[in-house]
Amino acid sequence: MSYLRFTIRVIGLLCVLILGLFIAFAIYAWLGKAQKEWVLSNWSKLLMSTTGVKITQEGRPIMDGPVMLTANHVSWIDIFIINSQRATSFIAKSEIRQWPVIGWLVAAVGTIFIQRGSRQAVIDINAGMADYFKENTCIGLFPEGTTSDGFTVLHMFSGLLEGAMNARVPIQPVALLFTYKGERSGRVAFVGEQTLVANIWVLLSSKDVGVTVRFLPPITQAGEEVLIPRQELADKIRDRLLQEVDVSMQTNTDAVNPKI
């Protein structure tokens, strides 16, 4: 049954990707900002529907004005999951641009690519963020810089928070909580030495995969100066996400404060 499920979903996924390529290279550049955001969000919803991943939204994303979304990172589909909730220009590692089809698509819709380990690249992107925010753009960031199994949040790098801090835009954490057959799971996490092809097989052949996209209260507010150091801000974001992502922390909290 998993082979049949995989085959059906692959065919559907290829059709959605072909549609995306047509839109990206024939239509997208001619659309206005609001139209681009509508297309990106709805195409992402279609893509995620094709993969069989059920998305549940909790909390409210900031939908108006500029904002930076900071999320824990589990899989290559995280970008499309968040885009299905609000159209977002992501800062992503430059290697993604080389991925067949997916890399071309995320590049066409305005993904900001960064070369890992390049200090100058961080400086340039932070400086360029001001222009994005002036256009009321939502910028997405995975401050861990890599993926985890979805049960923890790795150390967060603070360098790319500076652009949002300087622009005084709200920084909103987003917790991605993956499930399999109704239970928290790292089944579709894209981690370790697993190849993209192997991960796609696991994702498309699996039944009952879901993800809760939990939008948390902003860490910083619009127009307010951030007075704490950059790394301290990154640590605050990580601590807030850990409270949602780390099951053991939730268990300990429930033990101390039992629900009545």
C-alpha positions in Angstrom: 0.0 0.0 0.0 2.9 2.4 0.8 4.2 1.9 -2.8 0.8 2.8 -4.3 0.5 5.8 -2.0 4.0 7.0 -2.9 3.3 6.6 -6.7 0.0 8.6 -6.5 1.6 11.3 -4.5 4.7 11.5 -6.7 2.5 12.0 -9.7 0.5 14.7 -7.9 3.7 16.4 -6.6 5.2 16.5 -10.1 2.0 18.2 -11.4 2.2 20.8 -8.7 5.9 21.4 -9.3 5.3 21.8 -13.0 2.5 24.3 -12.3 4.9 26.1 -9.9 7.6 26.3 -12.5 5.2 27.7 -15.1 3.9 30.3 -12.6 7.4 31.2 -11.4 9.0 31.7 -14.9 6.0 32.9 -17.0 3.7 34.8 -14.7 5.2 35.6 -11.3 7.4 38.5 -12.2 4.4 40.4 -13.7 2.2 40.2 -10.6 1.9 42.8 -7.9 3.0 42.2 -4.3 -0.4 41.2 -3.0 -1.0 38.9 -5.9 2.4 37.3 -5.5 1.8 36.6 -1.9 -1.7 35.1 -2.6 -0.2 32.8 -5.3 2.7 31.7 -3.1 0.5 31.0 -0.1 -2.1 29.0 -2.0 0.5 27.1 -4.2 2.2 26.1 -0.9 -1.1 24.9 0.5 -1.6 22.8 -2.7 1.9 21.4 -2.4 1.4 20.4 1.2 -2.0 18.8 0.4 -0.3 16.7 -2.3 2.3 15.4 0.1 -0.5 14.2 2.5 0.7 16.3 5.4 -2.2 17.7 7.4 -1.5 21.2 8.7 -3.1 22.6 11.9 -2.6 26.2 12.8 -2.5 27.3 16.4 -2.1 30.9 17.5 -2.2 33.8 15.1 0.5 34.9 12.7 1.1 38.6 12.3 -0.5 39.2 8.9 -0.1 42.9 8.5 3.1 44.8 8.1 6.7 43.7 8.3 7.6 40.8 10.6 10.4 38.2 11.1 9.2 34.7 11.8 11.8 32.5 13.6 11.0 28.8 13.6 12.6 25.6 14.6 13.8 23.6 11.6 12.9 20.0 11.0 12.5 19.4 7.2 12.9 20.8 3.7 9.1 21.2 3.7 9.2 23.7 6.6 9.4 26.6 4.1 6.2 25.5 2.3 4.4 24.8 5.6 4.9 28.4 6.8 4.3 29.9 3.4 0.9 28.2 3.4 0.0 30.3 6.5 1.6 33.6 5.4 3.7 34.3 2.3 7.2 34.6 3.5 10.6 35.4 2.1 13.0 32.9 3.7 16.7 33.2 4.5 18.1 29.8 3.5 21.5 28.2 3.0 22.9 28.5 -0.5 23.0 24.8 -1.0 19.2 24.7 -1.4 19.5 26.7 -4.5 21.3 23.8 -6.2 18.4 21.3 -5.5 16.6 20.3 -8.7 13.2 21.9 -9.2 12.7 22.8 -5.5 15.8 25.0 -5.4 14.7 26.8 -8.6 11.2 27.4 -7.2 12.3 28.8 -3.9 14.7 31.1 -5.7 12.1 32.3 -8.0 9.7 33.4 -5.2 12.3 35.6 -3.4 14.2 33.3 -1.1 17.3 35.1 0.3 20.3 32.7 0.0 23.2 32.9 2.3 26.6 31.2 2.2 27.2 29.5 5.5 30.2 30.6 7.4 30.5 33.9 5.5 30.6 36.9 7.9 30.3 39.3 5.0 27.2 37.6 3.7 25.5 38.0 7.1 26.4 41.7 7.1 25.1 42.2 3.6 21.8 40.4 4.2 21.2 42.3 7.5 21.7 45.6 5.6 19.4 44.5 2.8 16.6 43.5 5.1 15.6 47.2 5.6 14.4 47.3 2.0 12.3 44.1 2.5 10.7 45.4 5.7 9.9 48.8 4.0 7.7 46.8 1.6 5.9 45.1 4.5 7.6 41.8 3.8 7.5 38.8 6.1 11.0 37.4 6.4 11.4 33.8 7.7 14.5 32.5 9.5 15.6 29.2 10.9 18.2 30.5 13.4 19.5 27.0 14.2 21.0 26.9 10.7 20.3 23.2 10.4 17.6 20.6 11.0 16.8 18.6 14.2 14.6 15.6 14.8 11.8 18.0 15.9 12.0 17.1 19.6 14.6 19.8 20.6 15.8 23.2 19.5 19.5 23.5 18.7 21.8 26.4 19.5 20.5 29.5 17.7 22.8 31.8 15.8 22.0 35.5 16.4 23.7 37.1 13.4 20.7 37.4 11.1 18.4 38.8 13.8 20.2 42.1 13.6 18.3 43.3 10.5 15.0 42.9 12.3 16.3 44.5 15.4 17.6 47.5 13.5 14.3 47.9 11.6 12.3 47.5 14.9 9.9 45.0 13.4 8.2 42.3 15.5 10.0 39.0 15.8 7.5 36.1 16.2 8.6 32.6 17.1 6.9 29.7 15.3 7.0 26.2 16.7 6.7 23.3 14.2 5.4 20.1 15.8 5.4 17.1 13.6 3.2 14.0 14.3 2.8 10.6 12.9 -0.5 8.7 13.5 -1.5 11.3 16.0 1.7 11.1 18.1 4.7 13.5 18.1 7.3 12.0 15.8 10.5 12.6 14.0 9.6 10.3 11.2 9.8 12.9 8.4 12.7 14.9 9.9 15.4 15.5 7.3 18.5 14.9 9.5 21.8 13.2 9.6 23.1 11.5 6.4 19.7 10.9 4.9 19.4 12.1 1.2 16.7 14.3 -0.1 15.4 11.4 -2.3 15.2 9.1 0.8 13.4 11.7 2.8 10.9 12.3 0.0 10.2 8.5 -0.1 9.5 8.5 3.7 7.3 11.5 3.4 5.2 10.5 0.4 4.8 6.8 1.4 3.7 7.6 5.0 0.1 7.9 6.1 -1.3 10.2 8.8 1.6 12.7 8.9 0.7 16.0 10.4 2.3 19.2 11.6 1.0 21.8 14.0 2.2 25.3 13.2 2.0 27.2 16.5 2.4 30.9 16.2 3.6 32.3 19.6 3.4 35.8 20.9 6.1 38.1 19.5 9.4 38.4 21.4 9.8 42.0 20.2 7.2 44.6 19.3 6.8 46.9 16.3 8.6 50.2 16.7 10.3 49.3 20.0 14.1 49.3 20.4 15.6 46.0 21.4 17.8 46.8 24.4 19.3 43.3 25.1 22.3 41.9 23.2 21.6 40.0 20.0 22.6 36.5 21.4 20.5 37.0 24.5 17.5 37.7 22.1 18.4 34.5 20.2 18.5 32.5 23.5 15.1 33.9 24.5 13.6 32.7 21.2 15.2 29.3 21.7 13.9 29.0 25.3 10.4 29.9 24.1 10.4 27.4 21.3 11.8 24.7 23.6 8.8 25.1 25.8 6.6 24.0 22.9 8.9 21.5 21.1 10.6 19.6 23.9 8.2 16.9 25.3 10.3 16.4 28.4 10.0 20.0 29.4 6.2 19.9 29.0 6.1 16.7 31.1 8.1 18.4 33.9 5.9 21.5 33.7 2.8 19.4 34.0 4.2 17.5 37.0 4.9 20.8 38.9 1.7 22.4 37.7 -0.8 19.6 37.2 -3.9 20.4 35.1 -7.1 20.3 37.0 
